[in-house]
Amino acid sequence: MSRRLQVLKYVLADLASSALAWTLFYAFRKAYLEPKKFGYAIPVELDGNYWVGLVCIPLFWSGLFLVIGGYADILRRFRIKELGQTLLISLIGAIVIFFVLLLDDVVASYRYLYQSFLVLFGLHFTLTFIPRIILTSRTVRRVHNREIGFNTILVGGNERAVGIHQEITGMAKSPGNRFVGFVNVNGGDQQLMASGLPRLGKWTDLRRLIAEHQVEEAIIAVESSEHAHMSRILNELEGTNVRIKIIPDMYDILSGSVKMTSIFGAPLIEVNPQIMPAWQFAIKRAFDIGFSLLALMLLAVPMAVIALLVRLSSPGPVFFRQERIGLGGKPFRIIKFRSMVANAEKAGPQLSSATDPRITSIGRFLRRTRLDELPQFWNVVKGEMSLVGPRPERQHFIDEIIKVAPHYRHLHKVRPGITSWGQVKFGYAENVDQMLRRLKYDILYIENMSLAVDLKILAYTALIMLKGDGK
């Protein structure tokens, strides 16, 4: 089944149901509430307010579903999640519409305002949930009947892998796994070949095999005690966008690590790919754009003064542009006020230090106050960076770091930031060892990412700028 077609079905269903809900709510107000207010019958006429609402309200509801993740993982949705998500979105949307459009209405009694809210919420939830549950139920049924499947690769061919393969393939209701083969972790774990599942290679071939076989899910079947293997495999799978699941042992089950979402599914630990809920990502991105545009406008004059000082301090351009690696490992060009002499890296990539003679007089001040970073608000507006996130590095130094710390790839899960947890604690890194120290805090940030953490980091960054304590 085409994912795009399925998403289109949900979008059209949401647009139609919200339009119908708005029509019925409009008729309810005309036929019931307005006669209570004016004391006489009001004819139900479709005036300009109705037609404006008929266009804007469905778009608002669809946008809300998009922001909160109502169109994500469209073939992996299940009915309980559909119920909870539709309830939440209907409640949020009804509250927004109530406060924006209805709260200032002149009514005979406040009881009618409460009735308006309940009718709006009830109509939208009911009319939206019915087509959504029908679409979701059809998809769930097709997954259970093996008409829809997700290409899955088993990492490991030991007895645990054989057991989970037999358990999943023997289920009356399929959880959706369509096994394409397995890779072995060591020379002795190839028992799966007896089950007829092809050996595709070694675990070090995972990235190539995932691309070749369009793999969507990987089940790791190594012993929990083999932490070294587990860590290397997870690092190899990082950035591949596959769902990662691990076969648990009894300790994992007793410790509460195994969270089941399906009564009929196999017990597996899913490595949660969702860093933050979709709605928080949407708010974070909206905040990034709004704050950056405001900063570029309010700081236009100070930035012009800084540009003049940079121009007068030494020959060369005002801005420094350099290729860095961002979200998903994609390169982009970062922009800063130049704080070093022109052609400072003519001898090759070099990190700076507090006593670096290449730093200009004005550049030293800009670095201490972090004012050299101000032009990066433009990178944020373009979508290449965020206000808060791991600092982006050059590919040259990334290659050096990965030799020692392969888990550096985790940083490419999110947009790089103008400031970061590691930057607040350590400032600019002067060598690879300092980059590794900073890496720990960047990983901690990703694993604890939230809007509250972003605000704390921004507050500490502001203090560093005011004190001139930047390194």
Order of alpha helices (4+ residues) and beta strands (2+ residues): alpha-alpha-alpha-alpha-alpha-beta-alpha-beta-beta-alpha-beta-alpha-beta-alpha-beta-alpha-alpha-beta-beta-alpha-alpha-beta-alpha-beta-alpha-alpha-alpha
